[in-house]
Amino acid sequence: MIRLFSIRSLWQSAFWILAILALVSLVADLHCTIVFASDKPAVTTSSSAKGFDPAIRLPNAVDKPVVKSPGAMGGLPSSAELEQIAEAKAKLLARPTPEWMPNPVLEIPEANATDSASMKAYNEQVPGTDSKFKMVPIPGGSFMMGSPAKENGHQPDEAPQHEVSVDPFWMEEHEVTWAEYELWALNLDKQRRKFNKTEITERDKVVDTVAVPTSPYQEMSFGMGKEGTPAICMTQFAAKVYCRWLSAKTGRYYRLPTEAEWEYACRAGKSTAYSFGNDPAKLGEYAWYTENSDDKYHRIAMKKPNPWGLYDMHGNVSEWVIDQYTTDFYGKTAGKSNPLAACTKEFGRVVRGGSWDDDPEKCRSSTRRASEKDWKKQDPQIPKSIWYLTDATFVGFRVIRPLRIPTAAEAIKYEVDEDQLTAYKDYVMAQANKQ
């Protein structure tokens, strides 16, 4: 399809100019005389952090200036020092969230439930900020996952149709917005505390141990705007770490949905191609897609919601789920509860739902898409960023919260995986611990 020249394309045309400036800045930074290993404090004992083990702490080098050996190049840490720091940071990131997550700061009665029948919608308030978002209850149940061969737009990877069941959870009413995401991604929450000279609590210290991205080297909305719009261009790793930060900040366990959970919520009890039926002519009432998007994403929740009150499930931006993309997974999960294809490699991770850049058949409830190496094509870094996808301007995410908090052992499969931990360690070392 021929695309009209747009504001977004102007941003992409200017990308390399900005990238070159970023590289010049990076080279200059590498000549500093002292490199601080991190501005994150070591974990300390917190009376408000249930189950948090104060003995698990980063080495002293992490919260102090690294003392350079005489042969250290340009004041940078030695390879051994970097390896020690990277290993410690990865170990901290690998700890399952339920093992150390603090108790809730703000008690929200509607957020408490003992079973599916008692679940209610609630508004989450991120403590110490103006950020609020609504969580919608999704009752547990069984459904037919995938699509029949006769469905218009059906693809082989949506077969065979098979029945699976999922446990109850809450799902964010809309995609995570820039206002929500950048509290963590740009470290705005911590900067706000510094600006207001707010006394740092033991809880803040726990929250601040969560890793944050390196600074973006360009405006990541690519000219499409950030006011009330979905955050985009993050890796699945970044989305997972955001969930970790949000859990620490609120004291309630948030994560990405699985493929099965996402499709179940999208269908909202329907077996048709879309949650509103089979007629793509009605798609414009519910979604932003190629025919009405004007080549960009739009403010969240401007279209009709699905029957369970979820907005933009069929369009605006595609959304990260936890699973690895495989074409044979559906044939192995019939009759299973809470199926999940564990991720073992960087690419080929699943995004669900259509986007502003998709045709109607790509916006169906069953449509699957695998992440690709080209989603980082314009990234000039070596190695390429673990946080940003420069060419995935159509990818965002939304969070869920399971009714039952998983045990630490159960949570491992939902959080940062081994492949991502390895990439994180390598990136910390490659960035000379400016990460």
VEXSESE-856697 format. One record per residue (C-alpha): residue number from 1; y negated, z negated, x negated. Coordinates in steps of 0.2 Angstrom, whole numbers. Example, Ala and Ser with C-alpha at 12.3 -4.5 7.8 and 13.67 -1.06 7.14 Angstrom:
// VEXSESE-856697
REC,num,v,w,u
REC,1,22,-39,-62 .
REC,2,5,-36,-68 .
//
This chain:
// VEXSESE-856697
REC,num,v,w,u
REC,1,0,0,0 .
REC,2,-17,5,-7 .
REC,3,-28,-10,-9 .
REC,4,-47,-10,-6 .
REC,5,-58,-15,-21 .
REC,6,-62,-33,-18 .
REC,7,-71,-49,-25 .
REC,8,-54,-55,-31 .
REC,9,-51,-39,-41 .
REC,10,-68,-42,-50 .
REC,11,-62,-59,-55 .
REC,12,-46,-52,-62 .
REC,13,-56,-38,-71 .
REC,14,-66,-51,-80 .
REC,15,-50,-62,-84 .
REC,16,-48,-56,-102 .
REC,17,-66,-59,-107 .
REC,18,-64,-77,-101 .
REC,19,-47,-78,-110 .
REC,20,-54,-73,-126 .
REC,21,-68,-86,-125 .
REC,22,-54,-99,-121 .
REC,23,-45,-94,-137 .
REC,24,-60,-95,-147 .
REC,25,-63,-113,-140 .
REC,26,-45,-117,-144 .
REC,27,-46,-112,-162 .
REC,28,-62,-122,-164 .
REC,29,-53,-138,-156 .
REC,30,-39,-136,-168 .
REC,31,-51,-140,-183 .
REC,32,-55,-158,-176 .
REC,33,-53,-172,-189 .
REC,34,-44,-184,-177 .
REC,35,-34,-180,-163 .
REC,36,-31,-193,-149 .
REC,37,-13,-193,-143 .
REC,38,-18,-196,-125 .
REC,39,-31,-204,-114 .
REC,40,-17,-212,-104 .
REC,41,-14,-230,-106 .
REC,42,3,-237,-110 .
REC,43,12,-244,-94 .
REC,44,9,-262,-92 .
REC,45,16,-275,-80 .
REC,46,10,-273,-62 .
REC,47,13,-286,-49 .
REC,48,10,-272,-36 .
REC,49,23,-260,-44 .
REC,50,40,-264,-36 .
REC,51,54,-261,-48 .
REC,52,43,-255,-62 .
REC,53,50,-259,-79 .
REC,54,36,-264,-91 .
REC,55,48,-262,-106 .
REC,56,47,-243,-104 .
REC,57,31,-239,-113 .
REC,58,25,-225,-123 .
REC,59,24,-228,-142 .
REC,60,8,-235,-149 .
REC,61,3,-218,-155 .
REC,62,1,-212,-137 .
REC,63,-14,-223,-133 .
REC,64,-22,-224,-151 .
REC,65,-29,-212,-163 .
REC,66,-15,-204,-173 .
REC,67,-16,-209,-191 .
REC,68,-14,-193,-202 .
REC,69,-3,-192,-217 .
REC,70,-13,-185,-232 .
REC,71,-5,-167,-230 .
REC,72,-9,-166,-211 .
REC,73,-17,-149,-208 .
REC,74,-35,-151,-201 .
REC,75,-32,-168,-195 .
REC,76,-18,-163,-183 .
REC,77,-2,-174,-180 .
REC,78,13,-170,-191 .
REC,79,28,-162,-183 .
REC,80,37,-178,-183 .
REC,81,23,-187,-175 .
REC,82,21,-174,-162 .
REC,83,40,-174,-158 .
REC,84,39,-193,-156 .
REC,85,25,-192,-144 .
REC,86,32,-177,-134 .
REC,87,49,-186,-132 .
REC,88,40,-202,-126 .
REC,89,30,-192,-113 .
REC,90,45,-183,-107 .
REC,91,55,-199,-105 .
REC,92,41,-206,-95 .
REC,93,40,-190,-84 .
REC,94,59,-190,-81 .
REC,95,59,-208,-73 .
REC,96,63,-205,-55 .
REC,97,48,-210,-44 .
REC,98,57,-222,-33 .
REC,99,61,-232,-48 .
REC,100,43,-237,-52 .
REC,101,33,-232,-37 .
REC,102,21,-246,-32 .
REC,103,20,-252,-14 .
REC,104,8,-244,-2 .
REC,105,-11,-248,-4 .
REC,106,-16,-244,13 .
REC,107,-4,-249,28 .
REC,108,-3,-236,41 .
REC,109,7,-241,56 .
REC,110,11,-224,61 .
REC,111,19,-220,44 .
REC,112,32,-233,47 .
REC,113,48,-228,56 .
REC,114,66,-234,56 .
REC,115,74,-218,64 .
REC,116,69,-200,69 .
REC,117,65,-206,87 .
REC,118,52,-218,81 .
REC,119,43,-206,69 .
REC,120,25,-202,73 .
REC,121,12,-191,65 .
REC,122,0,-200,54 .
REC,123,-15,-197,43 .
REC,124,-13,-201,25 .
REC,125,-28,-207,16 .
REC,126,-28,-206,-3 .
REC,127,-34,-223,-9 .
REC,128,-51,-223,-17 .
REC,129,-55,-205,-12 .
REC,130,-61,-196,4 .
REC,131,-45,-186,4 .
REC,132,-35,-186,20 .
REC,133,-21,-175,27 .
REC,134,-10,-176,42 .
REC,135,9,-178,41 .
REC,136,19,-171,55 .
REC,137,36,-178,60 .
REC,138,51,-166,59 .
REC,139,67,-173,68 .
REC,140,83,-171,59 .
REC,141,96,-159,65 .
REC,142,106,-144,62 .
REC,143,101,-125,63 .
REC,144,107,-108,58 .
REC,145,100,-104,41 .
REC,146,97,-86,37 .
REC,147,95,-71,48 .
REC,148,107,-59,57 .
REC,149,109,-41,51 .
REC,150,101,-34,66 .
REC,151,85,-43,64 .
REC,152,70,-32,59 .
REC,153,66,-34,41 .
REC,154,83,-43,37 .
REC,155,88,-44,18 .
REC,156,105,-46,10 .
REC,157,99,-63,2 .
REC,158,97,-70,20 .
REC,159,115,-68,24 .
REC,160,127,-75,29 .
REC,161,119,-85,43 .
REC,162,126,-102,42 .
REC,163,124,-119,50 .
REC,164,117,-133,40 .
REC,165,109,-150,44 .
REC,166,94,-159,37 .
REC,167,89,-177,38 .
REC,168,72,-182,46 .
REC,169,56,-180,36 .
REC,170,37,-179,38 .
REC,171,29,-162,33 .
REC,172,11,-159,29 .
REC,173,2,-151,43 .
REC,174,-5,-138,32 .
REC,175,-4,-132,14 .
REC,176,-11,-143,0 .
REC,177,-29,-139,-1 .
REC,178,-40,-138,-17 .
REC,179,-49,-154,-12 .
REC,180,-32,-163,-12 .
REC,181,-25,-155,-27 .
REC,182,-39,-156,-39 .
REC,183,-40,-175,-37 .
REC,184,-25,-174,-49 .
REC,185,-26,-157,-57 .
REC,186,-44,-159,-64 .
REC,187,-42,-178,-66 .
REC,188,-56,-180,-53 .
REC,189,-49,-197,-47 .
REC,190,-50,-204,-65 .
REC,191,-67,-197,-68 .
REC,192,-73,-204,-52 .
REC,193,-68,-221,-57 .
REC,194,-76,-219,-74 .
REC,195,-93,-213,-66 .
REC,196,-93,-227,-53 .
REC,197,-88,-240,-67 .
REC,198,-74,-246,-56 .
REC,199,-64,-259,-64 .
REC,200,-47,-252,-68 .
REC,201,-33,-261,-59 .
REC,202,-15,-263,-65 .
REC,203,-10,-250,-51 .
REC,204,-23,-238,-59 .
REC,205,-14,-239,-75 .
REC,206,2,-235,-67 .
REC,207,-6,-220,-58 .
REC,208,-14,-214,-75 .
REC,209,3,-213,-84 .
REC,210,7,-197,-73 .
REC,211,4,-182,-83 .
REC,212,-10,-170,-79 .
REC,213,-13,-152,-83 .
REC,214,-23,-145,-97 .
REC,215,-40,-138,-91 .
REC,216,-40,-121,-83 .
REC,217,-48,-108,-93 .
REC,218,-55,-99,-78 .
REC,219,-59,-102,-60 .
REC,220,-42,-102,-52 .
REC,221,-47,-97,-34 .
REC,222,-51,-80,-42 .
REC,223,-67,-79,-31 .
REC,224,-58,-82,-15 .
REC,225,-67,-99,-13 .
REC,226,-61,-117,-13 .
REC,227,-69,-125,3 .
REC,228,-55,-130,15 .
REC,229,-43,-117,7 .
REC,230,-26,-119,0 .
REC,231,-23,-122,-19 .
REC,232,-15,-108,-28 .
REC,233,-8,-102,-44 .
REC,234,1,-118,-49 .
REC,235,19,-118,-56 .
REC,236,33,-127,-47 .
REC,237,32,-140,-61 .
REC,238,14,-143,-57 .
REC,239,18,-145,-39 .
REC,240,31,-157,-43 .
REC,241,20,-168,-54 .
REC,242,7,-168,-41 .
REC,243,19,-175,-29 .
REC,244,23,-189,-42 .
REC,245,5,-193,-43 .
REC,246,2,-193,-25 .
REC,247,17,-205,-23 .
REC,248,10,-217,-36 .
REC,249,-7,-216,-28 .
REC,250,-2,-219,-10 .
REC,251,14,-229,-13 .
REC,252,23,-217,-1 .
REC,253,37,-205,-8 .
REC,254,31,-187,-7 .
REC,255,40,-172,-14 .
REC,256,42,-153,-11 .
REC,257,54,-148,3 .
REC,258,71,-139,0 .
REC,259,74,-122,6 .
REC,260,84,-128,20 .
REC,261,70,-141,25 .
REC,262,57,-128,24 .
REC,263,66,-115,35 .
REC,264,71,-129,48 .
REC,265,53,-134,49 .
REC,266,46,-116,50 .
REC,267,58,-112,64 .
REC,268,54,-127,74 .
REC,269,70,-126,84 .
REC,270,69,-107,87 .
REC,271,82,-94,81 .
REC,272,70,-79,82 .
REC,273,62,-70,68 .
REC,274,46,-80,69 .
REC,275,43,-97,77 .
REC,276,34,-88,91 .
REC,277,47,-75,95 .
REC,278,53,-58,88 .
REC,279,37,-48,91 .
REC,280,27,-45,75 .
REC,281,13,-39,85 .
REC,282,9,-57,89 .
REC,283,9,-62,70 .
REC,284,-10,-61,69 .
REC,285,-12,-76,81 .
REC,286,-2,-87,69 .
REC,287,-4,-80,52 .
REC,288,-15,-72,39 .
REC,289,-6,-57,32 .
REC,290,-10,-39,25 .
REC,291,-17,-33,42 .
REC,292,-30,-47,45 .
REC,293,-33,-56,28 .
REC,294,-46,-44,20 .
REC,295,-37,-46,4 .
REC,296,-39,-65,2 .
REC,297,-33,-81,8 .
REC,298,-42,-91,22 .
REC,299,-46,-109,27 .
REC,300,-31,-119,32 .
REC,301,-26,-122,50 .
REC,302,-37,-108,58 .
REC,303,-22,-100,67 .
REC,304,-10,-106,80 .
REC,305,2,-119,74 .
REC,306,21,-117,77 .
REC,307,29,-128,90 .
REC,308,31,-143,79 .
REC,309,12,-143,75 .
REC,310,13,-135,57 .
REC,311,0,-122,52 .
REC,312,1,-107,42 .
REC,313,20,-107,40 .
REC,314,21,-88,42 .
REC,315,6,-83,31 .
REC,316,-10,-87,21 .
REC,317,0,-93,5 .
REC,318,18,-93,1 .
REC,319,25,-111,-3 .
REC,320,35,-118,-17 .
REC,321,52,-126,-12 .
REC,322,64,-135,-24 .
REC,323,78,-123,-25 .
REC,324,84,-110,-38 .
REC,325,85,-93,-31 .
REC,326,103,-87,-30 .
REC,327,110,-73,-19 .
REC,328,127,-81,-16 .
REC,329,121,-99,-11 .
REC,330,121,-96,7 .
REC,331,140,-92,7 .
REC,332,143,-109,-1 .
REC,333,133,-121,10 .
REC,334,140,-118,28 .
REC,335,142,-134,37 .
REC,336,133,-144,23 .
REC,337,120,-157,25 .
REC,338,104,-156,15 .
REC,339,110,-141,4 .
REC,340,100,-139,-12 .
REC,341,102,-126,-26 .
REC,342,98,-135,-42 .
REC,343,86,-126,-54 .
REC,344,92,-123,-72 .
REC,345,79,-110,-78 .
REC,346,60,-106,-77 .
REC,347,60,-91,-66 .
REC,348,69,-87,-51 .
REC,349,63,-102,-42 .
REC,350,60,-100,-23 .
REC,351,44,-98,-13 .
REC,352,45,-97,6 .
REC,353,34,-90,20 .
REC,354,23,-75,19 .
REC,355,6,-74,12 .
REC,356,-11,-65,15 .
REC,357,-4,-51,4 .
REC,358,12,-48,14 .
REC,359,18,-37,27 .
REC,360,25,-44,44 .
REC,361,43,-43,39 .
REC,362,39,-54,23 .
REC,363,32,-67,35 .
REC,364,48,-71,44 .
REC,365,56,-88,45 .
REC,366,71,-83,34 .
REC,367,61,-73,21 .
REC,368,65,-78,3 .
REC,369,56,-74,-13 .
REC,370,60,-78,-31 .
REC,371,47,-82,-44 .
REC,372,45,-69,-58 .
REC,373,39,-69,-76 .
REC,374,25,-57,-71 .
REC,375,17,-71,-62 .
REC,376,11,-77,-79 .
REC,377,7,-59,-85 .
REC,378,-12,-62,-89 .
REC,379,-9,-79,-97 .
REC,380,-16,-77,-115 .
REC,381,-8,-93,-121 .
REC,382,6,-95,-133 .
REC,383,17,-102,-126 .
REC,384,11,-98,-109 .
REC,385,6,-112,-98 .
REC,386,18,-124,-89 .
REC,387,5,-128,-76 .
REC,388,-3,-111,-71 .
REC,389,2,-94,-64 .
REC,390,-12,-83,-67 .
REC,391,-5,-69,-56 .
REC,392,2,-79,-42 .
REC,393,-14,-79,-31 .
REC,394,-3,-80,-16 .
REC,395,7,-95,-20 .
REC,396,4,-113,-15 .
REC,397,14,-128,-7 .
REC,398,14,-142,5 .
REC,399,22,-159,3 .
REC,400,35,-168,13 .
REC,401,40,-186,15 .
REC,402,58,-191,19 .
REC,403,61,-204,32 .
REC,404,73,-213,20 .
REC,405,67,-216,3 .
REC,406,80,-209,-9 .
REC,407,88,-220,-23 .
REC,408,83,-217,-40 .
REC,409,99,-208,-43 .
REC,410,97,-197,-28 .
REC,411,78,-193,-32 .
REC,412,83,-185,-49 .
REC,413,88,-169,-40 .
REC,414,71,-167,-31 .
REC,415,60,-170,-46 .
REC,416,56,-163,-63 .
REC,417,72,-155,-69 .
REC,418,79,-154,-87 .
REC,419,73,-136,-90 .
REC,420,55,-142,-85 .
REC,421,56,-157,-96 .
REC,422,61,-147,-111 .
REC,423,47,-135,-108 .
REC,424,35,-149,-106 .
REC,425,40,-157,-123 .
REC,426,38,-140,-131 .
REC,427,21,-137,-123 .
REC,428,15,-154,-129 .
REC,429,20,-150,-146 .
REC,430,12,-133,-146 .
REC,431,-4,-140,-139 .
REC,432,-5,-152,-153 .
REC,433,-4,-166,-140 .
REC,434,-20,-161,-132 .
REC,435,-9,-160,-116 .
//
